[in-house]
């Protein structure tokens, strides 16, 4: 039995992933595709796409209904994942066949994965793909833990030998030539299967298993959303992150000048000199904003609040910080803690630090104990030491909310 690997042992440049996503919400009692229903305040599909984006496969084929393509394209963009679209069929088998037809010519190995399995990890993909590259197939599965009965209606016919029974999951990786042959034979014979392993079995070819994960559940019924939600939350609480905490770093510097108020950390400080900038030029808050944005890959404050936009002229930077915190929240993240250092020769900032901490904590929505502000000088060295400007450095740790 193959074990998941921590690094890819396969040529990802010749590997692809097919995601059948053309289902409905019938079994969860919803009028829309269940993949678009919220899981931890975001569409279920987005969680799967983020996991797939971390695999690094050369091509990802998303098989969906035409009317849902714009929505799913937006989700793929949010996950920073480039996808090829294929039209969904009436059955999963038809959908995967359409996805197979959309593969680039250079693809040798393909992994088919249920889009409704959002807890999948890159390691499971890599193990399945590596097995397929070496042996032709790599199907993720788990040994059965329940006693299994063969039945007719409600009557038990026999008890299966549990030691020989495995529950098959996805991804299921297969050499492209082998899978295409399986689909050709199925089309000729009218064979209907529920997974790719069934097509390979019908060819008389061996199917090799890769050890899966009990966390890799398929969201099928309404109650499965609650289970997936608990699993996602549990990964955060236990440190077994499916989505790891992320760290961002921010830096900002502004020139000191006469005729400007000095704002740092959202607090106005008495000073004959203020910082020059399009907004109130609060270097500390700008550094914190950049740290938070950087942690989740959302660029910097210049991208979100350009100094060419008159709407931000003279704006209080604490408003910008609140907006950034809301952006992170919408993306499924929250700040765990902030640590920042302000470098200024004058004025003395230590007396103002408690007020800065309180202001920042309120804007970000975290406890004051999770905000740390340090003030230091540059020992009269270079331009900062000559009181020509003030700079700030910040680090933000963010976690899935």
NUBA-563948 format. One line per 5 residues: number of its first residue (from 1); for each residue x, y, z of N, C-alpha, C. Coordinates in pm, whole numbers. Layout:
REM NUBA-563948
NUM> X,Y,Z,X,Y,Z,X,Y,Z ~ ... $
//
This chain:
REM NUBA-563948
1> 84,-119,0,0,0,0,88,125,0 ~ 69,212,-98,146,335,-107,103,431,3 ~ 197,511,49,170,613,149,178,751,85 ~ 96,848,131,108,984,78,248,1036,99 ~ 297,1112,5,431,1166,13,427,1316,39 $
6> 530,1369,101,534,1510,135,582,1595,19 ~ 629,1531,-88,674,1608,-203,639,1530,-331 ~ 618,1601,-440,579,1530,-563,692,1445,-618 ~ 661,1319,-652,758,1230,-715,707,1195,-854 ~ 664,1298,-924,606,1282,-1056,632,1410,-1133 $
11> 637,1398,-1265,656,1515,-1350,525,1592,-1359 ~ 511,1695,-1278,386,1771,-1276,362,1845,-1407 ~ 469,1869,-1481,454,1939,-1610,379,1853,-1711 ~ 367,1724,-1684,294,1634,-1774,174,1571,-1703 ~ 130,1636,-1596,18,1586,-1516,-98,1686,-1517 $
16> -219,1634,-1507,-338,1719,-1507,-437,1669,-1403 ~ -534,1755,-1372,-642,1722,-1279,-775,1754,-1347 ~ -868,1662,-1339,-1004,1686,-1388,-1097,1696,-1267 ~ -1174,1803,-1261,-1270,1825,-1153,-1412,1823,-1208 ~ -1486,1712,-1194,-1627,1713,-1234,-1705,1801,-1137 $
21> -1772,1904,-1189,-1842,2001,-1103,-1977,2038,-1162 ~ -2039,1945,-1231,-2165,1975,-1300,-2286,1918,-1229 ~ -2272,1890,-1100,-2382,1829,-1026,-2491,1929,-989 ~ -2579,1886,-900,-2691,1970,-856,-2695,1969,-705 ~ -2795,2037,-650,-2811,2040,-505,-2922,1948,-457 $
26> -2964,1853,-541,-3081,1771,-511,-3065,1693,-381 ~ -2950,1628,-363,-2934,1543,-245,-2908,1622,-117 ~ -2877,1750,-130,-2864,1834,-10,-2989,1919,9 ~ -3087,1900,-79,-3212,1973,-66,-3202,2119,-102 ~ -3112,2152,-196,-3092,2291,-236,-3130,2308,-383 $
31> -3175,2428,-422,-3214,2451,-561,-3097,2484,-653 ~ -2974,2487,-598,-2856,2521,-678,-2750,2413,-661 ~ -2650,2418,-744,-2536,2327,-735,-2477,2334,-594 ~ -2465,2219,-530,-2415,2218,-392,-2275,2276,-380 ~ -2198,2271,-489,-2061,2324,-485,-2059,2475,-465 $
36> -2171,2539,-490,-2179,2684,-474,-2240,2724,-341 ~ -2279,2625,-260,-2332,2654,-127,-2219,2688,-31 ~ -2247,2768,72,-2139,2815,161,-2088,2708,255 ~ -1957,2703,268,-1887,2622,367,-1788,2715,436 ~ -1809,2743,563,-1731,2844,635,-1734,2977,559 $
41> -1854,3016,520,-1884,3148,461,-1829,3165,320 ~ -1778,3056,259,-1731,3062,122,-1785,2942,45 ~ -1801,2954,-88,-1851,2840,-164,-1765,2716,-144 ~ -1831,2601,-132,-1759,2475,-112,-1651,2457,-218 ~ -1685,2487,-342,-1590,2467,-451,-1462,2546,-432 $
46> -1470,2663,-371,-1351,2746,-354,-1248,2676,-266 ~ -1292,2603,-165,-1199,2529,-78,-1126,2422,-160 ~ -1201,2352,-247,-1139,2249,-331,-1040,2312,-429 ~ -1078,2422,-491,-991,2487,-588,-861,2536,-523 ~ -870,2584,-401,-747,2627,-331,-653,2510,-307 $
51> -709,2395,-270,-626,2277,-250,-562,2233,-381 ~ -639,2234,-489,-588,2195,-619,-479,2291,-667 ~ -495,2419,-638,-396,2518,-680,-259,2489,-620 ~ -257,2425,-503,-130,2397,-435,-61,2273,-490 ~ -130,2197,-576,-70,2075,-631,39,2106,-732 $
56> 13,2206,-818,112,2244,-919,101,2167,-1048 ~ -15,2105,-1075,-33,2032,-1200,-31,2128,-1319 ~ 11,2078,-1433,24,2163,-1552,-111,2211,-1603 ~ -216,2131,-1585,-347,2168,-1635,-455,2122,-1537 ~ -555,2205,-1519,-672,2170,-1439,-795,2192,-1526 $
61> -873,2086,-1545,-994,2094,-1627,-1114,2094,-1532 ~ -1191,2202,-1538,-1311,2216,-1456,-1432,2187,-1544 ~ -1503,2080,-1513,-1617,2038,-1594,-1745,2088,-1527 ~ -1818,2175,-1596,-1936,2236,-1533,-2043,2267,-1637 ~ -2159,2307,-1589,-2266,2350,-1678,-2232,2487,-1735 $
66> -2277,2511,-1856,-2246,2639,-1922,-2295,2759,-1842 ~ -2413,2748,-1781,-2469,2862,-1710,-2394,2894,-1582 ~ -2316,2797,-1532,-2240,2819,-1408,-2094,2853,-1434 ~ -2055,2855,-1561,-1914,2881,-1593,-1866,3017,-1543 ~ -1941,3128,-1561,-1890,3257,-1512,-1866,3257,-1361 $
71> -1958,3196,-1285,-1942,3190,-1140,-1819,3108,-1102 ~ -1802,2993,-1167,-1689,2908,-1134,-1558,2967,-1182 ~ -1561,3042,-1291,-1440,3111,-1337,-1396,3214,-1235 ~ -1492,3284,-1175,-1458,3383,-1072,-1399,3315,-949 ~ -1452,3199,-912,-1397,3125,-798,-1255,3077,-827 $
76> -1231,3029,-948,-1096,2985,-985,-999,3101,-979 ~ -1041,3218,-1025,-955,3336,-1020,-925,3373,-875 ~ -1026,3361,-789,-1005,3391,-647,-905,3295,-584 ~ -905,3170,-631,-810,3070,-581,-675,3079,-650 ~ -662,3176,-742,-539,3195,-820,-504,3066,-895 $
81> -606,3009,-958,-591,2883,-1030,-637,2901,-1175 ~ -549,2869,-1269,-585,2874,-1411,-653,2743,-1449 ~ -770,2752,-1511,-844,2631,-1545,-883,2630,-1692 ~ -899,2508,-1744,-960,2484,-1875,-1102,2435,-1849 ~ -1199,2489,-1921,-1337,2448,-1898,-1378,2340,-1998 $
86> -1462,2248,-1949,-1527,2148,-2034,-1673,2143,-1994 ~ -1758,2103,-2086,-1903,2103,-2062,-1942,1977,-1985 ~ -2023,1996,-1882,-2069,1884,-1802,-2167,1796,-1878 ~ -2165,1666,-1847,-2256,1572,-1911,-2371,1536,-1819 ~ -2456,1447,-1864,-2572,1405,-1785,-2531,1319,-1666 $
91> -2414,1253,-1677,-2363,1169,-1568,-2219,1208,-1540 ~ -2169,1160,-1426,-2028,1184,-1394,-1939,1124,-1501 ~ -1975,1005,-1548,-1895,938,-1650,-1884,1023,-1777 ~ -1994,1083,-1818,-1992,1169,-1936,-1910,1295,-1910 ~ -1924,1350,-1790,-1849,1472,-1758,-1699,1448,-1761 $
96> -1655,1337,-1703,-1511,1308,-1702,-1462,1281,-1844 ~ -1544,1216,-1926,-1506,1193,-2066,-1486,1326,-2138 ~ -1572,1422,-2112,-1556,1555,-2172,-1430,1624,-2120 ~ -1402,1606,-1993,-1279,1663,-1937,-1156,1599,-1996 ~ -1162,1470,-2019,-1050,1397,-2079,-1022,1449,-2219 $
101> -1127,1482,-2293,-1111,1533,-2430,-1048,1671,-2432 ~ -1055,1742,-2320,-1001,1878,-2314,-855,1884,-2269 ~ -794,1767,-2243,-655,1766,-2197,-560,1808,-2308 ~ -454,1875,-2269,-349,1913,-2363,-275,1788,-2411 ~ -217,1793,-2532,-152,1674,-2588,-36,1622,-2504 $
106> 32,1710,-2430,151,1667,-2356,119,1600,-2223 ~ -8,1594,-2184,-44,1535,-2055,-36,1383,-2061 ~ 40,1324,-1969,56,1179,-1963,-27,1115,-1852 ~ -39,1188,-1739,-109,1135,-1622,-219,1232,-1583 ~ -337,1178,-1551,-448,1263,-1509,-508,1209,-1379 $
111> -539,1300,-1288,-607,1264,-1163,-747,1322,-1166 ~ -846,1237,-1150,-985,1283,-1144,-1024,1296,-997 ~ -1080,1411,-962,-1113,1435,-821,-1253,1492,-808 ~ -1331,1439,-714,-1463,1492,-686,-1449,1635,-633 ~ -1510,1730,-702,-1503,1869,-656,-1568,1887,-520 $
116> -1653,1791,-480,-1721,1799,-351,-1638,1741,-237 ~ -1508,1718,-260,-1418,1675,-153,-1322,1791,-122 ~ -1364,1886,-39,-1284,2006,-15,-1167,1987,80 ~ -1162,1873,151,-1057,1850,249,-935,1781,190 ~ -932,1761,59,-819,1695,-5,-692,1775,16 $
121> -578,1706,18,-449,1772,34,-362,1752,-90 ~ -266,1840,-112,-173,1818,-224,-101,1685,-213 ~ -71,1642,-90,2,1516,-73,-75,1397,-129 ~ -208,1398,-115,-287,1289,-172,-278,1289,-325 ~ -283,1407,-386,-269,1416,-531,-131,1365,-574 $
126> -27,1411,-505,109,1373,-545,129,1222,-536 ~ 75,1161,-427,90,1016,-411,16,941,-521 ~ -105,985,-552,-184,919,-657,-116,934,-793 ~ -70,1054,-824,-4,1079,-953,126,999,-965 ~ 202,992,-855,327,917,-858,301,768,-880 $
131> 197,716,-816,163,574,-836,122,549,-981 ~ 44,640,-1039,2,623,-1178,120,632,-1273 ~ 214,720,-1244,332,733,-1329,416,606,-1327 ~ 420,542,-1211,503,422,-1196,431,295,-1238 ~ 299,287,-1203,229,159,-1220,102,168,-1304 $
136> 73,287,-1354,-45,302,-1440,-167,357,-1371 ~ -180,328,-1240,-295,375,-1164,-253,413,-1022 ~ -331,502,-963,-312,540,-824,-445,590,-770 ~ -518,504,-699,-653,535,-652,-651,549,-500 ~ -693,664,-452,-694,690,-308,-808,611,-244 $
141> -777,540,-134,-878,455,-70,-842,433,77 ~ -941,387,154,-922,355,296,-978,217,326 ~ -914,141,414,-972,11,453,-1103,33,528 ~ -1198,-57,505,-1329,-46,571,-1313,-63,722 ~ -1388,15,798,-1385,4,945,-1516,-52,1000 $
146> -1622,-47,920,-1751,-104,961,-1766,-245,906 ~ -1850,-323,971,-1886,-453,916,-1981,-430,799 ~ -1954,-495,687,-2030,-471,565,-2111,-594,526 ~ -2236,-570,488,-2328,-677,452,-2367,-664,305 ~ -2377,-777,238,-2435,-782,105,-2584,-809,123 $
151> -2668,-723,64,-2812,-734,90,-2891,-736,-40 ~ -3013,-785,-28,-3113,-775,-133,-3236,-712,-70 ~ -3269,-591,-111,-3374,-518,-43,-3329,-484,97 ~ -3398,-538,197,-3354,-520,336,-3304,-651,398 ~ -3289,-754,314,-3249,-885,363,-3099,-906,343 $
156> -3031,-944,451,-2887,-970,444,-2864,-1104,374 ~ -2779,-1098,272,-2743,-1219,199,-2617,-1281,256 ~ -2518,-1196,285,-2393,-1246,340,-2316,-1131,404 ~ -2215,-1167,482,-2125,-1070,544,-1992,-1073,469 ~ -1948,-955,428,-1823,-948,353,-1703,-952,447 $
161> -1593,-1004,396,-1468,-1008,472,-1411,-866,477 ~ -1428,-799,591,-1388,-660,603,-1240,-638,574 ~ -1158,-736,602,-1014,-720,582,-977,-704,435 ~ -1072,-740,347,-1044,-731,203,-1125,-620,135 ~ -1194,-539,215,-1282,-435,159,-1223,-297,188 $
166> -1219,-216,84,-1168,-79,95,-1272,19,42 ~ -1279,134,104,-1368,242,57,-1287,335,-32 ~ -1330,348,-156,-1254,425,-255,-1294,572,-249 ~ -1194,658,-256,-1215,802,-257,-1164,857,-391 ~ -1140,984,-394,-1064,1049,-501,-961,1138,-434 $
171> -853,1174,-505,-830,1160,-649,-799,1016,-692 ~ -834,991,-819,-800,866,-884,-716,901,-1006 ~ -589,863,-1003,-496,898,-1110,-473,778,-1202 ~ -470,806,-1331,-454,701,-1432,-371,757,-1547 ~ -292,671,-1611,-226,713,-1734,-333,750,-1837 $
176> -310,858,-1907,-412,909,-1999,-447,806,-2106 ~ -348,740,-2161,-376,640,-2266,-464,527,-2213 ~ -439,486,-2089,-517,378,-2029,-661,423,-2003 ~ -677,544,-1951,-812,592,-1922,-892,615,-2049 ~ -826,665,-2153,-897,685,-2280,-943,551,-2339 $
181> -859,449,-2325,-899,317,-2373,-1019,265,-2294 ~ -1020,293,-2163,-1132,253,-2079,-1262,320,-2122 ~ -1254,447,-2157,-1373,518,-2202,-1420,470,-2339 ~ -1324,438,-2427,-1362,386,-2558,-1437,254,-2544 ~ -1385,165,-2461,-1450,36,-2442,-1587,53,-2377 $
186> -1598,144,-2279,-1726,167,-2213,-1830,220,-2311 ~ -1787,309,-2401,-1879,364,-2501,-1927,255,-2596 ~ -1836,163,-2632,-1873,56,-2725,-1968,-45,-2661 ~ -1947,-73,-2532,-2023,-179,-2465,-2143,-127,-2387 ~ -2151,6,-2371,-2259,63,-2290,-2237,47,-2142 $
191> -2112,22,-2103,-2079,4,-1961,-2094,135,-1885 ~ -2161,131,-1770,-2173,248,-1683,-2101,220,-1552 ~ -2013,309,-1512,-1938,293,-1387,-1951,420,-1304 ~ -1909,410,-1179,-1918,527,-1090,-1783,591,-1063 ~ -1676,528,-1111,-1544,590,-1094,-1448,539,-1200 $
196> -1331,600,-1205,-1231,567,-1307,-1174,427,-1285 ~ -1163,388,-1158,-1112,254,-1128,-1197,147,-1195 ~ -1329,170,-1202,-1418,73,-1266,-1387,55,-1412 ~ -1348,162,-1480,-1313,151,-1622,-1185,72,-1641 ~ -1088,96,-1552,-961,23,-1562,-982,-125,-1533 $
201> -1066,-155,-1432,-1097,-294,-1400,-1160,-364,-1520 ~ -1250,-293,-1589,-1319,-352,-1704,-1222,-386,-1816 ~ -1109,-317,-1821,-1006,-347,-1921,-922,-467,-1880 ~ -941,-514,-1757,-859,-623,-1707,-722,-578,-1660 ~ -707,-449,-1637,-580,-394,-1592,-581,-376,-1440 $
206> -464,-385,-1376,-460,-373,-1230,-487,-230,-1183 ~ -555,-222,-1070,-581,-93,-1004,-502,-92,-874 ~ -410,2,-862,-327,13,-742,-381,122,-650 ~ -386,89,-520,-442,182,-423,-334,266,-356 ~ -374,385,-317,-291,478,-239,-368,509,-112 $
211> -302,497,1,-373,519,128,-427,660,139 ~ -556,670,167,-623,801,174,-631,856,314 ~ -732,939,336,-749,1006,464,-897,1007,501 ~ -926,980,629,-1063,985,676,-1119,1127,670 ~ -1031,1225,662,-1074,1365,654,-1118,1402,512 $
216> -1082,1321,415,-1110,1351,275,-1254,1312,241 ~ -1350,1370,312,-1490,1332,296,-1550,1395,171 ~ -1654,1331,121,-1731,1386,9,-1858,1449,65 ~ -1881,1574,35,-2000,1643,81,-2114,1606,-13 ~ -2203,1520,36,-2312,1466,-46,-2449,1508,5 $
221> -2468,1498,137,-2596,1531,199,-2583,1660,280 ~ -2698,1714,321,-2698,1841,394,-2614,1832,521 ~ -2621,1719,592,-2547,1706,717,-2396,1700,696 ~ -2354,1669,573,-2210,1663,545,-2146,1801,554 ~ -2224,1906,529,-2169,2042,541,-2126,2069,684 $
226> -2207,2023,780,-2172,2043,920,-2045,1966,956 ~ -2033,1846,902,-1912,1766,928,-1789,1833,869 ~ -1800,1879,743,-1687,1946,679,-1651,2074,753 ~ -1753,2147,799,-1729,2269,876,-1650,2237,1003 ~ -1692,2131,1072,-1623,2092,1196,-1480,2048,1168 $
231> -1460,1977,1058,-1325,1933,1023,-1235,2052,992 ~ -1287,2149,918,-1208,2268,888,-1175,2343,1015 ~ -1273,2358,1105,-1247,2426,1231,-1149,2347,1316 ~ -1165,2213,1315,-1077,2130,1394,-933,2138,1351 ~ -908,2156,1222,-770,2166,1175,-705,2290,1233 $
236> -783,2396,1252,-727,2519,1308,-697,2500,1456 ~ -794,2442,1530,-779,2430,1673,-667,2333,1712 ~ -647,2227,1631,-550,2125,1666,-414,2146,1600 ~ -403,2249,1518,-277,2275,1452,-248,2183,1335 ~ -349,2107,1291,-331,2017,1176,-391,2083,1054 $
241> -335,2196,1017,-399,2286,922,-407,2229,781 ~ -527,2229,725,-540,2210,582,-497,2338,512 ~ -536,2451,568,-487,2581,524,-400,2634,636 ~ -271,2648,612,-177,2686,717,-190,2834,752 ~ -151,2870,877,-142,3013,910,-44,3079,814 $
246> -62,3207,791,25,3277,697,79,3403,761 ~ 200,3440,723,268,3556,779,292,3659,670 ~ 269,3784,703,296,3893,609,384,3998,674 ~ 465,4062,590,556,4167,638,524,4298,566 ~ 525,4408,641,499,4538,581,601,4642,622 $
251> 630,4735,532,724,4844,560,672,4971,494 ~ 686,5082,566,647,5209,506,733,5320,564 ~ 758,5421,483,836,5537,528,777,5663,465 ~ 773,5770,542,725,5899,493,819,6009,540 ~ 830,6111,456,914,6226,488,842,6317,587 $
256> 918,6374,681,865,6474,774,869,6612,710 ~ 764,6688,736,757,6821,677,676,6912,769 ~ 692,7042,753,613,7138,830,473,7150,769 ~ 380,7194,852,245,7218,805,158,7094,794 ~ 203,6983,850,124,6860,849,108,6808,991 $
261> -9,6749,1021,-28,6684,1150,45,6550,1150 ~ 94,6510,1267,163,6381,1280,64,6277,1334 ~ 37,6175,1251,-49,6064,1290,31,5934,1284 ~ 26,5859,1392,91,5729,1398,2,5632,1475 ~ -24,5519,1418,-109,5420,1485,-249,5467,1511 $
266> -296,5560,1426,-431,5613,1443,-442,5718,1552 ~ -330,5762,1605,-327,5859,1714,-258,5986,1667 ~ -321,6102,1695,-258,6231,1661,-159,6267,1772 ~ -36,6301,1730,72,6329,1824,119,6471,1804 ~ 130,6545,1913,178,6684,1904,321,6686,1853 $
271> 343,6759,1745,476,6767,1685,479,6884,1588 ~ 594,6954,1578,605,7064,1482,611,7013,1338 ~ 637,6884,1322,648,6824,1189,548,6709,1176 ~ 495,6695,1056,407,6583,1026,458,6506,907 ~ 393,6393,879,438,6309,768,366,6348,639 $
276> 443,6350,530,392,6392,400,337,6272,325 ~ 215,6287,273,156,6178,197,19,6216,145 ~ -37,6127,59,-168,6153,-1,-278,6145,104 ~ -266,6048,195,-362,6034,305,-307,6111,425 ~ -337,6065,546,-275,6128,664,-132,6079,684 $
281> -85,5989,596,54,5942,593,95,5869,720 ~ 2,5797,781,32,5720,902,117,5599,864 ~ 249,5613,876,342,5509,831,320,5377,905 ~ 285,5384,1033,265,5262,1110,145,5184,1058 ~ 32,5252,1038,-86,5182,989,-66,5131,847 $
286> 10,5208,766,36,5163,630,119,5034,631 ~ 218,5026,719,300,4906,729,215,4786,774 ~ 124,4811,869,37,4703,917,-57,4658,806 ~ -113,4753,732,-200,4717,620,-125,4629,520 ~ -3,4667,486,75,4588,389,107,4450,443 $
291> 134,4439,574,161,4308,632,39,4218,623 ~ -78,4273,653,-201,4194,646,-234,4154,503 ~ -222,4248,411,-250,4217,270,-151,4116,215 ~ -25,4133,251,78,4043,201,60,3901,251 ~ 9,3886,373,-9,3752,429,-105,3667,348 $
296> -202,3731,285,-302,3654,209,-293,3679,60 ~ -182,3740,15,-157,3757,-128,-247,3857,-196 ~ -282,3966,-125,-370,4066,-182,-298,4195,-220 ~ -169,4186,-248,-95,4303,-294,-58,4396,-181 ~ -69,4528,-206,-32,4626,-105,-135,4739,-105 $
301> -115,4836,-14,-215,4942,-3,-219,5030,-127 ~ -107,5039,-199,-106,5118,-321,-200,5062,-426 ~ -217,4931,-424,-308,4866,-519,-455,4893,-481 ~ -483,4896,-351,-621,4912,-306,-659,5058,-286 ~ -562,5142,-249,-590,5283,-222,-487,5370,-294 $
306> -491,5377,-426,-388,5449,-503,-385,5599,-469 ~ -262,5654,-468,-248,5796,-434,-289,5887,-549 ~ -337,5826,-657,-392,5905,-769,-544,5923,-755 ~ -603,5856,-656,-748,5862,-637,-782,5973,-538 ~ -855,6075,-581,-890,6185,-491,-976,6141,-372 $
311> -1039,6024,-382,-1123,5977,-272,-1042,5950,-146 ~ -912,5925,-162,-828,5894,-47,-739,6010,-3 ~ -757,6125,-65,-676,6240,-28,-711,6285,114 ~ -612,6283,201,-631,6325,339,-707,6228,426 ~ -739,6110,375,-820,6015,452,-744,5965,574 $
316> -816,5940,681,-758,5882,802,-720,5737,774 ~ -596,5703,796,-548,5568,763,-614,5460,846 ~ -673,5498,960,-742,5397,1040,-861,5342,963 ~ -919,5424,874,-1028,5376,788,-975,5274,686 ~ -855,5300,638,-795,5205,544,-768,5072,614 $
321> -721,5079,740,-694,4956,815,-822,4876,837 ~ -931,4943,870,-1058,4874,890,-1103,4807,760 ~ -1081,4876,648,-1118,4820,518,-1036,4696,487 ~ -906,4700,517,-820,4585,493,-864,4466,579 ~ -899,4494,705,-946,4387,793,-1072,4323,737 $
326> -1160,4404,679,-1282,4351,617,-1251,4267,494 ~ -1150,4309,416,-1109,4231,299,-1063,4092,341 ~ -980,4085,445,-932,3956,493,-1048,3870,541 ~ -1142,3933,610,-1258,3860,661,-1337,3799,545 ~ -1357,3877,440,-1432,3828,324,-1361,3713,255 $
331> -1228,3707,266,-1150,3599,205,-1136,3479,296 ~ -1198,3485,415,-1192,3371,505,-1076,3372,601 ~ -1015,3488,624,-898,3500,712,-927,3597,826 ~ -852,3583,934,-858,3680,1042,-718,3697,1099 ~ -691,3816,1152,-560,3843,1210,-551,3776,1347 $
336> -443,3704,1369,-418,3644,1500,-343,3742,1589 ~ -234,3796,1538,-162,3898,1615,-76,3985,1523 ~ -41,4102,1573,39,4200,1500,158,4242,1585 ~ 272,4260,1521,391,4312,1588,454,4417,1497 ~ 480,4534,1551,531,4644,1467,635,4725,1542 $
341> 724,4787,1465,827,4875,1519,825,5006,1442 ~ 823,5118,1516,831,5251,1457,970,5307,1483 ~ 1035,5359,1380,1169,5418,1394,1156,5569,1377 ~ 1177,5643,1484,1164,5790,1482,1256,5850,1588 ~ 1331,5953,1550,1417,6022,1647,1332,6103,1746 $
346> 1235,6172,1692,1144,6254,1773,1007,6249,1707 ~ 904,6274,1785,897,6290,1931,902,6154,2001 ~ 902,6152,2133,901,6027,2208,764,5961,2189 ~ 766,5838,2148,641,5771,2114,590,5678,2223 ~ 677,5639,2318,636,5542,2421,508,5582,2493 $
351> 490,5711,2530,365,5746,2600,238,5726,2517 ~ 253,5719,2385,137,5707,2297,107,5563,2257 ~ 197,5469,2291,180,5331,2247,50,5268,2294 ~ 10,5284,2422,-118,5222,2464,-237,5269,2380 ~ -241,5398,2347,-351,5450,2265,-345,5392,2124 $
356> -223,5377,2070,-208,5317,1938,-259,5173,1937 ~ -218,5098,2040,-259,4958,2049,-411,4947,2053 ~ -475,5030,2133,-621,5025,2145,-688,5058,2013 ~ -636,5159,1945,-693,5203,1818,-681,5094,1712 ~ -563,5033,1703,-538,4930,1602,-619,4805,1630 $
361> -625,4764,1757,-700,4644,1794,-847,4658,1758 ~ -903,4776,1784,-1044,4798,1752,-1069,4793,1602 ~ -980,4854,1524,-997,4857,1379,-985,4719,1317 ~ -894,4638,1371,-871,4504,1315,-970,4402,1370 ~ -1023,4429,1490,-1118,4337,1550,-1054,4226,1630 $
366> -942,4258,1698,-874,4160,1782,-849,4221,1920 ~ -813,4138,2016,-785,4185,2151,-658,4270,2153 ~ -655,4367,2244,-537,4452,2254,-411,4372,2287 ~ -429,4261,2357,-314,4178,2392,-249,4113,2272 ~ -316,4117,2155,-260,4058,2034,-196,4163,1944 $
371> -180,4285,1995,-114,4392,1920,7,4440,2000 ~ 122,4440,1938,244,4486,2004,310,4595,1920 ~ 333,4710,1981,397,4822,1913,525,4859,1986 ~ 634,4868,1913,762,4907,1971,808,5037,1905 ~ 874,5121,1982,927,5247,1929,1076,5253,1956 $
376> 1151,5293,1855,1296,5305,1870,1347,5420,1785 ~ 1475,5455,1802,1537,5559,1720,1638,5494,1626 ~ 1693,5572,1537,1796,5523,1446,1934,5569,1489 ~ 1944,5608,1618,2072,5651,1676,2138,5761,1594 ~ 2055,5850,1538,2101,5967,1462,2178,5930,1336 $
381> 2158,5809,1290,2222,5765,1167,2131,5786,1047 ~ 2186,5816,934,2123,5836,804,2004,5933,811 ~ 1915,5928,710,1807,6027,701,1707,6017,815 ~ 1680,5895,860,1589,5880,974,1650,5942,1099 ~ 1778,5918,1117,1847,5976,1233,1855,6127,1226 $
386> 1853,6181,1105,1856,6327,1087,1717,6388,1093 ~ 1617,6310,1133,1478,6355,1149,1416,6402,1016 ~ 1458,6338,908,1397,6370,779,1272,6287,752 ~ 1254,6181,829,1137,6096,807,1116,5998,921 ~ 1009,5921,911,974,5817,1007,936,5692,928 $
391> 984,5577,973,948,5451,906,888,5354,1006 ~ 823,5253,954,763,5150,1038,774,5014,970 ~ 799,4912,1052,801,4773,1007,689,4700,1080 ~ 624,4605,1012,515,4531,1075,511,4386,1027 ~ 472,4298,1117,452,4157,1085,311,4118,1129 $
396> 238,4048,1044,103,4003,1077,94,3852,1063 ~ 40,3785,1161,8,3643,1151,-144,3632,1132 ~ -184,3568,1022,-327,3551,996,-359,3403,992 ~ -481,3369,1031,-527,3230,1035,-664,3221,970 ~ -701,3103,922,-837,3088,868,-939,3114,979 $
401> -1044,3183,947,-1143,3215,1050,-1252,3107,1056 $
//
